[in-house]
Amino acid sequence: MLNFYPGPSKLYPDVRNYLVDAYDEGILSTPHRGEQFVQLSRAVVGSIKRRLNIPQDYYIFFTSSATECWEVLIQSLTKHKSYHIYNGSFGEKWCQYAQKLRPKSEGFQFDLNSPMPVSELEISKDTELICFTHNETSNGTQVSPACILNLHNRFRDTLIAVDATSSMAGLNLKMIKADIWFSSVQKNFGLPAGLAVMACSPRAIFRAKQIGEKNHYNSLVSMYEKMLNYQTTHTPNVINIYLLKRVLEDRPFIKTIDLELTARAQSLYNFFGQFTDFKLLVENEEVRSKTVLALQASEKLVDDIKKRALHHNIRLGNGYGPWARNTFRIANFPAITDEEYEELKRFFLHYYA
């Protein structure tokens, strides 16, 4: 089965061998307070920073999912409200969840084909956390480095948190321009679901200590205190942390992966742009995602394409949110090979050219 679903997506093939190694090394039953886990945790934190180009003074944490990160950040870094900038379903869901915990939280929605309008944002002084999704998986859009820089420069005194679920480990992110970055591992990391990585700046940790919220098992201050000794507040997903270590050690550095994905994304956009029965959902090239392509057609044709692809052992992504029925999505993740994309192209040329 060729898997182009934008998460959970294709695993690196070597994961199979890593799992056997984990069993043989006793990782599957190692105590999470023991020395073997501490050494594993220390090693993977170092690899994450080196391989993904994360500032050395940022702190690394493990959670179960990006969704859990939403909760951790709202609980631990806000007393009153956060401000959410979004153009799709996942950014909007983060905003809605924040409003359940902090009812005064605000949201700003911008157009699918427009860059993030940083100059138009009216964010009040009492906003404690600015949140946005770097790569909106639901519609195949992406926030440019220039927009992130503008946001950073305009609101220097406010913490900025970025959901980078469809871009971390695929794109070379300038993490110094925001305080918190997080991602689950079932996309660009090429790993099974059930683990997320969160990177926090010293400023974010200082703010968490100021607030001092410790009412939850996953309060950020508690997580920070445990990770000083490379431990977690809970029994973590040890096997996935081990797999993360192995995958990062065997992959190229993020700058190389970014160049490869960027070139392949351009090739895919050029290819799919030539069809007449369906079109690219995002018309503005400047805001198109490099890791998730969204294609739009009639509901009937979308259904036909997905079913026919599945018959040929090709799994395409469903549409999501407002675009659930009239779009399908294609992942451009590092674990998927160029030859698999060539086979995907042959399928579309054979049936839909």
N, C-alpha and C positions, 0 to 999 in steps of 0.2 A: 504493500500500500504506500503510495506517495502521499505524504501529508503536508498540505499547504495551509492547514488551519492555523489561524493566528493566535493559538494558545488555548489549551496545551497543544504544543506542536511537536515536530520531529525531534527525537532525542539524538544526541551524538551516538553513533553505533558503538563506540568504545564503552558506553555506559554498561553494556552487558558484561564486559570483562571486569569493569570496576566493581560491579556488584559481587562477582565471585571473589575478587580480591578482598572486598570488605568483609565477606563471610569468613574467609580464611584468616584474616587479621584480627577477627574478634570484634570488629567495629559494631556489628549489629546488636551486640549485647553489652557493649562497654558502658560503665556507669557515667552519667553526665557530670558527676562531681570528681571523677577520677583523673589521673594524670594523662591517660591516653587521649581522653577527650580534650583536655586543656591544651595538649600539644597540637592536636588536630585544629582546634579553634584558633590558636595563635598562628599556625601556618596558613590557614585559609584567609585570615584577616590580612596577613602580609601579602598574599597572592592577589586578593581583591584590590588592594591599593596599587600594587605594582602593575598588574595586568590591565586594570580598568582606568588607570591614570587618575586616581582619587588622591586629593591632597593628604600628605602624611599626617597632618594634625587633625584630620576628620576621624570621628569614631564610627566603628562598624558594629551593627547590631543584626541579629537574626529574628525574624518573626515568621508567622505561618503563611502570610499572604500580604499583598499590597493593600488589600481591604483592611487588614488588621493595622497596618501603618496609618491609614486614615484615622482610625480610632485612637491609636497611641498619641498621635500628634495633636489632635483636638483636645484630648483629655489632659495632656501634660504641658502643652505650650500655649494654651489659651485659658483665660478666666472668663472672658466675656464674648469675644467673637473673632471669627476669621473671615477672610474675603476670598471668594472663589471666582476665577476667570475660566470660562469654558466655552466650547463650541460643539460639544458632543456628549454622549450618554455617560461616559465614565467620569468626566469632570463634573457633570451635573449631579451624578449619584454621590460623589464626594461632598458636594455642597449640601445636598439634602440630608446626608448623614450628619454632617456638622451641625445643621440646624436642629436636629433632634437632641444633640448634646449641648449646643450653645444656640438657643433660639434667635439671638441677635445677629448671627452670622449672615453675611450678604453674598449675593452672587451677581456676576455680570456675564451675560451671554453675548458672544460675537458671532459673526457670520462664518459659515463653513469655508467660503472662498476668500476670506480676508485675513491678513496677518493680525496678530493680537494688537488691538488698538491701545497701546500703552499710554499715549498722550491723552486719551479720553477718559481714563480711569479716575474716578473720584473716590479715593480710599481715605477714610477718616483717620485722624491721628490715633484714635483708640483701637484701631485694628491691630491685633497681635500677631497674625499669621496670614500671609498671602499665599494662596494655593493655586496651582494649575497643573494640567496634564501635558507633559511634553509631547507625547505622541498619542493622539486620540485614536485608539484602536477601533472605535465604532464607525469612524468615517474616513480613516486614512489621511489625516492631516497631522502636521507637525509644526511646533513653534521654532522659529529660526533662532540661531545664536544672537543675531542682532536684537531681536525682541527681548530675549532674556537679559542681554546687557543693558538695554534701555530700562527695563523693569528694575534691575539691580541698581542702576544709577539714580533712578527717580525716587525709589523708596528704600534708601540705604539703611534707615533706622528700623525697618520692619523685617522680621524673619520671613524668608521665602522658602516654601516647600514645593517640591516637584515630584509628581508621580511619573516615573520614567519607565513604566512597566514594559512598554514595547520598544524601548530604545537602549536602556542600560545593557551593556555587554554586546551591543551591536554597533553603537555609534560612540565616537570619541567626544564625550560630553565635557563642557567646561564647568566642572563642578564648583569651582571657586566662586562662581557667580550666583550661587544660591546656598542656603544653609542646610537644607535637607533634600536628599535624593533617595528614592526607594524603588524597588522593582521585585516582583516575583520572578521565579527562575524558569517558568515553563515556556518562555518565548526565546529571547536571544541567547540565554544561557544553555539551551538545549538539554534541559533536565526535566524530571518529572515534577508535577505540581506539588505544593505543600511546604514551600520555603520561600521567604523573601529576604532580601538584603537591604538594609537601610544605612545610609551614610549621613552623619550629622556633624556640623561645624562646631568648633569650640563655643561659638556664640550661642548656638542652639542649646548646648548642654548647660551653659551659664544661665540661660533663661529658664530652663527646666528646673534647675536648682533654686532659682529665685522663687518660682511658683511653689515648688516643693510638694507637688501632687504625688501621693504614694498610696492611693486608695485602691489601686488595681494591680493584678499580678504583672501586667505589662506597662506599668507606669515608667516613663522614660528615665526618671532618676534611679529607680530600682534596676532597670536594665543596664544603665551606665555603671552603677556600683558593682554589679555582677561581672560585667565585661572588663572591668579593671583586672580581673583574674581570668579572663577569657572563658567565663561561664555565663549561663543564662538564668533567667528567673524561673524557668519551667523546664521540664524535660523536652529538649528540642528535637527536631527532625535530624537525628544524628547521621542517618544514612545519606540524606540529601546534602548535608554539610560536607560529608566525605566525598560524595560525587562532585560537588562544587570544587573542592580542592583539586581533584584529579583532572577535571575538565579544564580548569584555568591553567594548570601546569602544562597541559598538552596543546592548548590553543595558541595561536599567535597573539601578540600584544594588540591592544584595542585599536591603535592607529592603523595597523594593517587591515584588521577586520572592517573598520570604517571605510577605508578606501575600496575594499572589495564589494561591500554592500552598496555603497554609493554608485559605483559603476554598474552593478547589476540592476539596481533600481532604475537607473536611466534606461538601460536596455529593455527592461520590462515595460516601462511606460511608453517607450517608442513602439514596442511590439503591439501592446494592447490598444494604443491610440489609432491603429490603422483599421480597426473593425467598425462596421456600420450598424450591426444589430444590437450592440451594446456599447457603452461609452464609459470613460473614467468619471467617477462621481465628482472628484475634485478638479475643477477646471483651471484654477490658478496654480501654475507650476511651482510658484514660490512657496506654497504652503502644503505641497504634497509630501506625505510621509515617505521616508526611504525604506521603511521596514514593513508596512502594511498597505497593500493596494486595494482600493474599493472600486468595484465596477458595477455600473447601473444598467438595468434593462427592464423590460416588462416582467411582471410577476411570473407569467407563464414561461418565458424564456429563461429566467433565473432558475426556476424549478427544473426545467429541462436540462440546463447546463450542469447543475449539481448532480442530478440523478445519472446523467450519461457519464459524467466524470467518475462517479462512484462505481459504475458498472465497469469502468476501465481501471479500477483500483487507484483512482486519484481523488483525494479528499480535499474539497475546497471549503473555505470558511463561509458560514451563513452570514447574512446581513445582521445588523444589530440596531436596536432602538427604533427611531423613526424610519430607518432604512432597512428594517428587518426583512421585508418581503420583496423589495425591488433592487437589492444589491447582493453581490457575493464578494468575498474578500480573499486575498492571496497574501500569505506571509512571505517576506524576504528576510529569512533568518539565517545565521551563519551555519547551522548544522545541515541545512538543505544544500545539496550539491548543484553545481552548474548543469551537470548532465540531467538531473531531475527537472530543472527548469526547461531544458531543451525538449524533454519528453512532454512537458506541459504545453509548450508551444506547438509541438507536432499535433497534439490532441485538438487544440483550438483551430489550427490551420486546416486540419482534416474535416472538421464538422461545421465550422462557423465562418470560414473565409469566403 
